[in-house]
Amino acid sequence: MLTEIELRRITGSALAYSKADQTEVMITENDSALTRFANNEIHQNVAERDTTVLIRVVFGKKIGVATLNRADEAGVRMAVERANDLAQFQVENPDFKTLPPPGLATRVSGFHEGTADFSPEDRAWAAGIVLRKAKDAGLVAAGHVSTDIAQIAVANSLGVFQHHAYTESQINVVMMSDSSSGYAARLDGNAARLDPESAADEAVAKAVAGRSPRPLDPGRCEVVLESYAVCDMLDFLGYLGFGAQAVQEGRSFMAGHLGQKVLGGNITIWDDGLDPVGIPIPFDYEGVPRQRVNLVDQGVASGVAYDSFCAGKEGRESTGHALPAGQTFGPIPMHLHLAPGEASREDLIRSVRRGVLVTRFWYTRPVHPLSITVTGMTRDGTFLIENGEIVGPVHNLRFTQSYLDALRCVDGIGREPMLNKESFAYDLAPALKIGAWDFTGSTEY
């Protein structure tokens, strides 16, 4: 991968070559590797190295963006020229103020040698533990073990230069019988800390307990959601509601309600890209230092995430939540935390008179963005709870549910948050017991 000296040279060359009023250069590099397994055997090993150069130029209030997958001198100049050409065909954006000025980003350690040194043999070792446990339990395993070594550098003509290298590793497991499945995942910046044994045991337990599920009539009932399902909820809140552009356009539930109660009083959510428990990245894709943003404080809407463009429209400062140039959705929080409570998983289950334990959601899609109403299905371990005890597995259920309404009737919060990445964000969330959940249909499996 490129050294910081090389990144400074490349970004400096691009800035010097550009004739725009303002210019921004972002370089990302990823060295990714993955071992995939299915039918109780490893069937695929893949590795990919990718370098991306993204150029944003500004002529007055006209903006052009271009990207290439090469970081040599000729490639960088080509990207600058393309961005220049594209800018000439754009209409002026009257709301654009300026690219961000330099800011001091907090230095955080996100690079782990345990991930950089994790070899194909190490990935096979982790997969082998899962496969042996699957065979011992009479199950069939599928999933993957992956590592990613990444770095990002951002520079602009106003003096910004930021650089950060980090690592990420993940194991994802699905165990299957002829009538059930169980799921588990682990995410860590350091692959040496991945625990394939605990992930395999968790998935095995769900698949074994889930054999021969029985049908359950849809309707409204209590639910206990494992951390995987709660992370899906956080992602939708972040994607649809916690960004400043969504608020400014009136398509966020936070619009017009800052300082007001929007969720249950026991719900506190924040975004913190510096927390070492997650995958820390100290600045955004504009090179602006990330700030911790308290989004919901004891149920009260308290803040949203800003990039420089949305902040400029309100005369504010960016909170360091910009997406790469060219994205049109606006700023999004990508390191979400839901405050844990004091209940154990067993406590949450014991508190249910009659309800459903859900391992995770699947194929979730928004129905009504303003109310964060989402439709989807349960998957990989769905169980009936009666009088505080799990009495048996049930067929997966379809739901159409406002995540906001659900977070207004949380009766219990787990004490053990889990780091997960369901889609774009790194989420740290505990299990939840929710008093009312709308299941709208059932399946045959």
C-alpha positions as CSV (number, residue, x, y, z in Angstrom):
1,M,0.0,0.0,0.0
2,L,1.1,3.6,-0.5
3,T,3.0,5.3,2.2
4,E,1.9,8.6,3.8
5,I,4.8,10.3,2.0
6,E,3.6,8.9,-1.4
7,L,0.0,9.9,-0.6
8,R,1.2,13.5,0.2
9,R,3.1,13.6,-3.1
10,I,0.1,12.3,-5.2
11,T,-2.5,14.6,-3.6
12,G,-0.1,17.5,-3.8
13,S,0.5,16.8,-7.5
14,A,-3.3,16.8,-8.2
15,L,-3.8,20.0,-6.3
16,A,-1.0,21.7,-8.2
17,Y,-2.2,20.5,-11.5
18,S,-5.8,21.7,-11.0
19,K,-6.8,25.2,-12.2
20,A,-10.1,25.2,-10.3
21,D,-10.9,27.8,-7.6
22,Q,-10.9,24.9,-5.1
23,T,-9.9,21.3,-5.4
24,E,-10.3,18.2,-3.2
25,V,-8.5,14.9,-3.6
26,M,-9.4,11.7,-1.8
27,I,-7.4,8.5,-2.1
28,T,-8.7,5.2,-0.6
29,E,-6.9,1.9,-0.7
30,N,-8.3,-1.5,0.3
31,D,-6.5,-4.8,0.6
32,S,-9.3,-7.3,1.2
33,A,-9.3,-11.1,1.5
34,L,-12.1,-13.6,2.0
35,T,-12.5,-17.3,2.6
36,R,-15.9,-18.5,1.9
37,F,-17.4,-21.9,2.9
38,A,-20.6,-23.8,2.2
39,N,-21.8,-27.4,2.4
40,N,-19.3,-27.9,5.2
41,E,-16.2,-27.2,3.1
42,I,-14.2,-24.2,2.0
43,H,-15.0,-23.5,-1.6
44,Q,-13.6,-20.1,-2.4
45,N,-10.6,-17.9,-1.5
46,V,-10.5,-14.4,-3.0
47,A,-8.3,-11.4,-2.6
48,E,-8.6,-7.9,-4.0
49,R,-6.5,-4.8,-3.9
50,D,-8.1,-1.6,-5.0
51,T,-7.0,2.0,-5.2
52,T,-9.4,4.8,-5.9
53,V,-8.7,8.5,-6.6
54,L,-11.6,10.9,-6.3
55,I,-11.3,14.5,-7.5
56,R,-13.8,17.3,-6.7
57,V,-13.2,20.7,-8.3
58,V,-15.1,23.9,-7.8
59,F,-15.4,26.8,-10.2
60,G,-17.4,29.5,-8.5
61,K,-20.5,27.5,-7.6
62,K,-20.1,24.8,-10.2
63,I,-18.8,21.5,-9.0
64,G,-17.4,18.6,-10.9
65,V,-16.5,15.1,-9.6
66,A,-14.4,12.4,-11.2
67,T,-12.9,9.1,-10.0
68,L,-10.3,6.6,-11.3
69,N,-8.8,3.4,-10.0
70,R,-5.2,4.4,-10.5
71,A,-3.0,6.7,-8.5
72,D,0.0,7.3,-10.8
73,E,0.8,10.8,-12.1
74,A,-1.0,10.3,-15.5
75,G,-4.1,8.8,-13.8
76,V,-4.4,11.7,-11.3
77,R,-4.1,14.3,-14.0
78,M,-6.7,12.5,-16.1
79,A,-9.1,12.5,-13.1
80,V,-8.5,16.3,-12.6
81,E,-9.2,17.0,-16.3
82,R,-12.4,14.9,-16.2
83,A,-13.6,16.7,-13.1
84,N,-12.8,20.1,-14.8
85,D,-14.7,19.1,-17.9
86,L,-17.7,17.9,-15.9
87,A,-17.9,21.1,-13.9
88,Q,-18.3,23.2,-17.0
89,F,-21.6,21.4,-17.7
90,Q,-23.1,21.8,-14.2
91,V,-25.5,24.4,-13.1
92,E,-24.4,26.6,-10.2
93,N,-25.4,25.4,-6.8
94,P,-26.5,28.5,-4.9
95,D,-26.2,26.8,-1.5
96,F,-22.6,25.8,-1.9
97,K,-20.3,27.9,0.3
98,T,-16.8,26.4,0.3
99,L,-14.8,23.2,0.8
100,P,-13.9,22.8,4.5
101,P,-10.8,24.4,6.0
102,P,-8.1,22.4,7.9
103,G,-9.0,20.9,11.2
104,L,-7.0,18.8,13.7
105,A,-8.3,15.3,13.8
106,T,-7.8,13.2,16.9
107,R,-5.3,10.5,16.4
108,V,-6.8,7.1,17.1
109,S,-5.3,3.6,16.6
110,G,-7.3,1.7,14.1
111,F,-4.6,-0.5,12.5
112,H,-3.9,-3.9,14.0
113,E,-1.0,-6.2,12.9
114,G,-3.2,-9.1,14.0
115,T,-5.4,-8.4,10.9
116,A,-2.6,-7.5,8.6
117,D,-0.8,-10.8,9.4
118,F,-3.9,-12.9,9.2
119,S,-3.0,-15.3,6.4
120,P,-5.1,-17.6,4.2
121,E,-4.1,-20.4,6.5
122,D,-5.4,-18.4,9.5
123,R,-8.7,-17.9,7.7
124,A,-8.9,-21.6,6.9
125,W,-8.2,-22.4,10.6
126,A,-11.1,-20.1,11.7
127,A,-13.4,-21.7,9.1
128,G,-12.3,-25.1,10.1
129,I,-13.5,-24.6,13.6
130,V,-16.9,-23.7,12.3
131,L,-17.0,-26.6,9.9
132,R,-16.0,-29.2,12.5
133,K,-18.7,-28.0,15.0
134,A,-21.3,-28.1,12.2
135,K,-20.4,-31.7,11.3
136,D,-20.4,-32.7,15.0
137,A,-23.9,-31.3,15.4
138,G,-25.2,-32.9,12.2
139,L,-25.6,-29.5,10.5
140,V,-24.4,-27.8,7.3
141,A,-22.4,-24.6,7.6
142,A,-22.1,-21.7,5.3
143,G,-20.5,-18.3,5.7
144,H,-17.1,-16.5,5.4
145,V,-14.1,-15.2,7.2
146,S,-12.8,-11.9,5.9
147,T,-10.1,-9.3,6.5
148,D,-9.7,-5.8,5.2
149,I,-6.6,-3.5,5.4
150,A,-7.6,0.0,4.4
151,Q,-6.4,3.6,4.4
152,I,-7.8,6.9,3.4
153,A,-6.1,10.2,2.6
154,V,-8.0,13.5,2.0
155,A,-6.4,16.8,0.9
156,N,-7.7,20.1,-0.5
157,S,-6.5,23.4,-1.8
158,L,-7.4,25.1,1.5
159,G,-4.7,23.2,3.3
160,V,-6.4,20.0,4.5
161,F,-4.4,16.8,4.7
162,Q,-5.7,13.9,6.7
163,H,-4.5,10.3,6.6
164,H,-5.7,7.2,8.5
165,A,-5.0,3.5,8.2
166,Y,-7.3,0.9,9.8
167,T,-8.2,-2.8,9.7
168,E,-11.4,-4.8,10.0
169,S,-12.1,-8.5,10.3
170,Q,-15.3,-10.5,10.3
171,I,-16.7,-14.0,10.6
172,N,-20.2,-14.7,9.5
173,V,-21.9,-18.1,10.1
174,V,-25.1,-19.8,9.1
175,M,-25.8,-23.3,10.4
176,M,-28.6,-25.3,8.7
177,S,-30.6,-28.5,9.3
178,D,-33.3,-29.8,7.1
179,S,-35.9,-27.6,8.9
180,S,-33.9,-24.8,10.7
181,S,-31.1,-22.4,10.6
182,G,-29.0,-20.4,13.1
183,Y,-26.9,-17.3,12.6
184,A,-23.9,-15.6,14.3
185,A,-21.4,-13.0,13.4
186,R,-18.3,-11.4,14.9
187,L,-16.6,-8.1,13.9
188,D,-13.4,-6.8,15.2
189,G,-10.6,-4.5,14.1
190,N,-8.1,-7.2,15.2
191,A,-8.5,-10.6,13.5
192,A,-6.5,-12.2,16.3
193,R,-9.4,-11.4,18.6
194,L,-12.1,-13.0,16.4
195,D,-13.7,-15.9,18.2
196,P,-14.8,-18.5,15.6
197,E,-15.6,-21.0,18.4
198,S,-18.2,-18.8,20.1
199,A,-19.7,-17.8,16.8
200,A,-20.0,-21.4,15.8
201,D,-21.5,-22.4,19.1
202,E,-24.1,-19.6,18.9
203,A,-25.2,-20.6,15.4
204,V,-25.3,-24.3,16.3
205,A,-27.4,-23.7,19.4
206,K,-30.0,-21.7,17.3
207,A,-30.1,-24.3,14.5
208,V,-30.5,-27.2,16.9
209,A,-33.2,-25.5,19.0
210,G,-34.9,-24.4,15.8
211,R,-35.6,-27.8,14.3
212,S,-39.2,-28.6,13.3
213,P,-40.7,-25.1,13.8
214,R,-44.4,-24.8,14.0
215,P,-46.6,-22.1,12.5
216,L,-47.6,-19.0,14.4
217,D,-50.5,-16.7,13.6
218,P,-49.4,-13.1,12.8
219,G,-50.5,-10.3,15.0
220,R,-49.2,-7.8,17.5
221,C,-47.1,-9.2,20.3
222,E,-44.0,-8.7,22.5
223,V,-40.6,-9.4,21.1
224,V,-37.0,-9.8,22.3
225,L,-34.7,-8.7,19.5
226,E,-31.1,-9.9,19.5
227,S,-28.4,-7.4,18.8
228,Y,-28.3,-8.3,15.1
229,A,-31.9,-7.2,14.7
230,V,-31.4,-4.0,16.7
231,C,-28.5,-3.1,14.5
232,D,-30.8,-3.2,11.5
233,M,-33.0,-0.7,13.3
234,L,-30.1,1.6,14.0
235,D,-29.1,1.5,10.3
236,F,-32.5,2.7,9.2
237,L,-32.6,5.5,11.8
238,G,-29.2,6.6,10.6
239,Y,-29.9,6.3,6.9
240,L,-33.4,7.9,7.0
241,G,-33.5,10.2,10.0
242,F,-30.2,11.2,11.6
243,G,-28.6,13.2,8.7
244,A,-28.9,17.0,8.4
245,Q,-29.9,16.9,4.7
246,A,-32.9,14.6,5.6
247,V,-33.9,17.1,8.3
248,Q,-33.5,20.1,6.0
249,E,-35.6,18.5,3.3
250,G,-38.3,17.6,5.8
251,R,-38.1,13.8,5.2
252,S,-36.7,13.0,8.7
253,F,-38.7,12.3,11.8
254,M,-36.2,14.7,13.5
255,A,-37.4,17.6,11.4
256,G,-39.1,20.2,13.6
257,H,-38.7,18.0,16.7
258,L,-35.2,18.8,18.0
259,G,-35.5,19.3,21.7
260,Q,-38.7,17.2,21.8
261,K,-39.3,13.6,22.9
262,V,-39.3,11.3,19.8
263,L,-38.4,7.9,21.3
264,G,-38.9,6.2,24.7
265,G,-37.2,7.8,27.7
266,N,-34.9,4.8,28.1
267,I,-33.4,5.2,24.6
268,T,-30.1,7.1,24.1
269,I,-28.3,6.9,20.7
270,W,-25.1,8.6,19.7
271,D,-22.5,8.5,16.9
272,D,-18.8,8.4,17.8
273,G,-16.2,7.6,15.1
274,L,-13.4,7.9,17.7
275,D,-14.5,5.1,20.0
276,P,-11.8,2.4,20.0
277,V,-14.4,-0.2,20.8
278,G,-15.7,0.1,17.3
279,I,-13.7,0.6,14.0
280,P,-12.5,4.2,14.6
281,I,-12.0,6.5,11.7
282,P,-11.1,10.0,12.9
283,F,-12.3,12.2,10.0
284,D,-14.9,12.0,7.2
285,Y,-14.6,11.9,3.4
286,E,-14.0,15.6,3.3
287,G,-11.1,15.4,5.8
288,V,-13.2,17.1,8.6
289,P,-12.5,15.7,12.1
290,R,-15.4,13.6,13.4
291,Q,-17.2,14.7,16.4
292,R,-19.3,12.7,18.8
293,V,-22.9,13.6,18.1
294,N,-25.6,12.9,20.7
295,L,-28.6,12.1,18.4
296,V,-31.3,11.0,21.0
297,D,-30.8,11.6,24.7
298,Q,-33.2,9.8,26.9
299,G,-35.8,9.8,24.1
300,V,-35.2,13.5,23.2
301,A,-34.0,14.5,19.7
302,S,-30.8,16.3,20.5
303,G,-28.7,16.5,17.3
304,V,-28.0,15.3,13.7
305,A,-25.0,14.7,11.6
306,Y,-23.6,17.4,9.3
307,D,-21.2,17.6,6.4
308,S,-19.8,21.0,5.2
309,F,-22.5,21.6,2.6
310,C,-25.4,21.1,5.0
311,A,-23.6,23.0,7.8
312,G,-23.0,25.9,5.4
313,K,-26.7,26.2,4.7
314,E,-27.3,26.8,8.4
315,G,-24.2,28.7,9.3
316,R,-22.9,25.8,11.4
317,E,-19.8,23.7,11.4
318,S,-19.6,20.2,10.0
319,T,-19.7,17.4,12.5
320,G,-17.5,15.3,10.3
321,H,-20.1,13.0,8.7
322,A,-19.6,13.7,4.9
323,L,-20.0,10.9,2.4
324,P,-17.6,10.8,-0.6
325,A,-18.0,13.7,-3.1
326,G,-20.7,12.9,-5.7
327,Q,-23.0,11.2,-3.2
328,T,-26.3,13.0,-3.1
329,F,-27.9,11.6,0.0
330,G,-26.2,13.9,2.5
331,P,-24.3,13.2,5.7
332,I,-25.0,9.9,7.6
333,P,-23.7,8.7,11.0
334,M,-21.6,5.6,10.5
335,H,-20.6,4.7,14.0
336,L,-23.8,4.3,15.9
337,H,-24.2,3.4,19.5
338,L,-27.4,2.5,21.5
339,A,-26.8,2.8,25.2
340,P,-27.0,-0.5,27.0
341,G,-29.2,-1.3,30.0
342,E,-28.8,-3.6,33.0
343,A,-30.8,-6.7,31.8
344,S,-29.3,-10.0,30.8
345,R,-30.6,-11.8,27.8
346,E,-32.3,-14.2,30.2
347,D,-33.9,-11.3,32.0
348,L,-35.4,-10.0,28.8
349,I,-36.9,-13.4,28.0
350,R,-38.3,-13.9,31.5
351,S,-40.1,-10.6,31.2
352,V,-42.2,-11.8,28.2
353,R,-45.7,-13.1,28.9
354,R,-46.3,-14.2,25.3
355,G,-44.1,-13.1,22.4
356,V,-41.3,-13.9,20.0
357,L,-37.5,-14.1,20.2
358,V,-36.0,-12.8,17.0
359,T,-32.3,-13.5,16.0
360,R,-32.1,-11.1,13.1
361,F,-34.1,-9.5,10.3
362,W,-33.8,-10.2,6.6
363,Y,-34.6,-8.3,3.4
364,T,-35.8,-5.2,5.2
365,R,-37.0,-2.3,3.1
366,P,-38.5,1.1,4.0
367,V,-42.2,1.5,3.4
368,H,-42.6,5.0,4.9
369,P,-39.3,6.9,5.5
370,L,-40.8,9.6,7.7
371,S,-42.1,7.1,10.3
372,I,-39.2,4.7,9.6
373,T,-41.8,2.0,8.8
374,V,-40.0,-1.0,7.5
375,T,-41.1,-4.3,6.1
376,G,-39.0,-7.5,6.3
377,M,-38.8,-11.0,7.7
378,T,-37.3,-12.8,10.7
379,R,-34.5,-15.3,9.9
380,D,-32.1,-17.9,11.3
381,G,-33.8,-18.5,14.7
382,T,-37.3,-17.4,15.6
383,F,-38.8,-18.8,18.8
384,L,-42.1,-18.5,20.8
385,I,-41.8,-17.3,24.4
386,E,-44.6,-18.1,26.9
387,N,-44.6,-17.1,30.5
388,G,-40.9,-16.1,30.4
389,E,-39.6,-19.3,28.8
390,I,-38.7,-20.3,25.2
391,V,-41.2,-23.0,24.4
392,G,-40.1,-23.8,20.9
393,P,-39.3,-22.7,17.4
394,V,-41.8,-21.1,15.0
395,H,-41.9,-20.4,11.3
396,N,-40.3,-17.1,10.2
397,L,-42.7,-14.1,10.3
398,R,-43.1,-11.1,8.0
399,F,-43.5,-7.7,9.7
400,T,-44.4,-4.2,8.7
401,Q,-43.4,-2.0,11.7
402,S,-42.5,1.5,12.5
403,Y,-39.1,1.4,14.1
404,L,-39.9,4.6,15.8
405,D,-43.1,3.2,17.4
406,A,-41.1,0.1,18.5
407,L,-38.4,2.3,20.2
408,R,-41.2,4.2,22.0
409,C,-42.2,1.0,23.9
410,V,-38.9,-0.6,24.9
411,D,-39.5,-2.5,28.2
412,G,-36.0,-3.8,28.7
413,I,-32.5,-3.2,27.4
414,G,-29.6,-5.7,27.4
415,R,-26.4,-5.0,29.2
416,E,-24.1,-6.6,26.6
417,P,-23.8,-4.5,23.4
418,M,-22.4,-6.2,20.3
419,L,-20.4,-4.6,17.4
420,N,-22.0,-5.4,14.1
421,K,-22.1,-4.2,10.5
422,E,-25.4,-5.0,8.9
423,S,-24.9,-2.6,6.0
424,F,-23.0,0.7,5.9
425,A,-22.6,1.6,9.6
426,Y,-20.6,0.1,12.4
427,D,-23.2,-0.4,15.1
428,L,-22.8,-1.2,18.8
429,A,-26.1,-2.3,20.2
430,P,-27.6,-4.5,22.9
431,A,-30.6,-6.7,22.8
432,L,-34.0,-5.1,23.4
433,K,-37.4,-6.3,24.7
434,I,-40.2,-4.4,22.9
435,G,-43.7,-4.3,24.2
436,A,-45.5,-4.4,20.8
437,W,-44.4,-5.5,17.4
438,D,-46.7,-5.9,14.3
439,F,-46.2,-9.3,12.5
440,T,-48.3,-9.2,9.3
441,G,-47.8,-12.6,7.8
442,S,-46.2,-16.0,8.3
443,T,-44.1,-18.3,6.1
444,E,-43.9,-22.1,5.6
445,Y,-40.3,-22.4,7.0
